[in-house]
């Protein structure tokens, strides 16, 4: 049941209506049942996995807390370690088993030429792939569980109510692809009775419609262009290679932020606030800034539960660089069990090391060069150059992220480096999809939204009073946005990219 | 669990980024409730008009929702709207405009330019070819090829309409194509044409068709009972009454697609799933012998049906040939490949054609001889229509057939002029 599917369009109003009709004490149970139904609609058996992990983490949390209260810190630590191992082992089994096997098999195959000198045949050391189906959202809810037991170990109070705890990981608006929640924020909202607010409800509807537009009208129209480009990477000329890479940058942003908008909007319909995941990431002025704007809930999780435990930035420069690189490598691997994600992580890791070193040079350095660079970055030209440079770097990273093989990634990069070569690989696919119209509509929408206050001020008072849309007019506007999103959507929908992670 | 009385969340309190709807619901500058009540419906009407205009504009620019091009017609059942511009994305892609005669063709004059060879091609969607760019369908490729080979202007006019039967092709010839004085008429004859011979009560516009029954003297009796019934049914009335919207409104097209998606989703949801008590028992895997026997039974039934009703086809082909002859045009048939096989139909068609002295180009047979099944993905789109590569190949086959094997077919009226 995808957020952009017809079945979700039926499921969500029913869940919302039931939520508001029921008294507060039954709402968590209802949401849990709805969330389990939502999750099991993909593959029922994985509901058992989610339930089992929920039970284990719930009791581990209680155990850690009771040991801390009884001042048995070593036992609490042992329980924490056990919890982290169980969660990571589950994630590793489902996500990385085949990756490990295929990597091992490649190493073994590499020993082939040495076969005459070995006492055994290298092929006998290879293992068959297990073809394990990845449970949806496992990377997200496992991280939420690790956050929970770690924070309990650090002294936060565990969740007493089992239903509320189960709902923390299972809550359907954020279940499959985040945002990765912090339980302290979420449980507070569960415990306080939600009061219906028409303002919030309408904000939720707007968010859902905005997310739907991003997903079906933008990301889904870009998807075939990106696929066509990356599948024919060697035939791409300079312009088309750039186009394919930029199309993917926009696609992944619209796909993921569209999902997040729909999830946050769905939660808002029931009075909940989920953390935001994006803040204009492509306007970042540096790579460090980019990671404060892109997939914020993951980057803050990686910072709190990986980078800082590794030593963070309060250590020697070489150790800090190691911490950065390790965090980004593991962050890359989190996205998928494939080497190109590791390469993507490594690119960002090295980029962050350079970024930190440069910041250190500019901000803490003495002398004319450091001063000149600092002043330059404060100018408008400097800001624009920083933004473009950051985007170009991120774009190169996206090429490795999207390409299924290293060869394909290098072919796209080769195309990007050959601006004079022309090709027509993408022409027909671009013509077939109304992507430019969809982008124009979205750009106008964003401009109007961001300047709504100024526009309202510019309109004379009596007119603005009359024009301020009342409920029937707003319903018409929402319906029009929905029709526009669906109308611009291609005939075949693509699954959300982050569902695969 | 807390025992404190729950704090009430402030109306509208949110931590989210602005979404644009906040200013709509703030209360400070609201007019009084009674004023607002009075204003809300005219305001809604105004917003409705503005939103509809905006949607139409966006869909027009984006070329979406402009897929409807068929209108009901009492004589032939249905036909393309004259001058309608469409963008077809369902299978392949094409943006094209039907000409002022309702043909999938560039604008053309009725009068034939001197020295020009005119070929009229009639048939169903395989002739109509709205899945590829117009210049790349086999009609236009054939025209270009023949012009080059014959060193004279050649016009190949596309009269194809999706899902047309031979009876509808014949009516289209009599009412439209013959006005263009073609020298040669090519009739597309796809496998299973025989299935469109009998009257079929339907509420689907693209299945509404009149039929011909042969009289004792060999002439044809026209019967449009099914067409009249369609015009009288609720769906028929809806389609007739919504003609203006179907023709000019892109929103209507988008809404139609949405309704279609909803209905197909509803049907899919209603269909019993494996494991449901209502679901039909899953058949056990048939043995090779069983499968072969079943296939044999199906083939036998299809062969019997074809034999039983072939006299209707025979009479129509005979009258078609006679009409072309009366107009001084040659008639030939092109049998194009599709997913199914009906050997009996092929056999009877060849017999009828031989009897009438009509040439048949069996492209389906040639295709099987030339290509392996694995190559079909380069030749057929998702719903079985031709790709550009296939159009090129079919045009090549037709050109060879006409220029090398049957040049007499190209010695039309204009050549004599």
Interface residues (C-beta under 8 A of the other chain):
Chain A: X6 X7 X24 X160 X161 X191 X192 X193 X194 X195 X197 X198 X199 X200 X202 X203 X205 X206 X207 X210 X264 X268 X271 X273 X276 X279 X428 X431 X432 X434 X437 X438 X440 X441 X448 X449 X450 X452 X453 X456 X465 X466 X467 X468 X469 X470 X471 X472 X473 X474 X475 X476 X477 X479 X480 X483 X484 X486 X487 X488 X490 X491
Chain B: X1 X2 X6 X7 X8 X9 X11 X12 X13 X14 X15 X16 X17 X18 X19 X20 X21 X22 X23 X24 X25 X29 X31 X36 X39 X40 X41 X43 X44 X46 X47 X48 X51 X52 X54 X55 X58 X59 X61 X62 X63 X64 X65 X89 X90 X93 X95 X250 X251 X254 X255 X258 X261 X262 X265
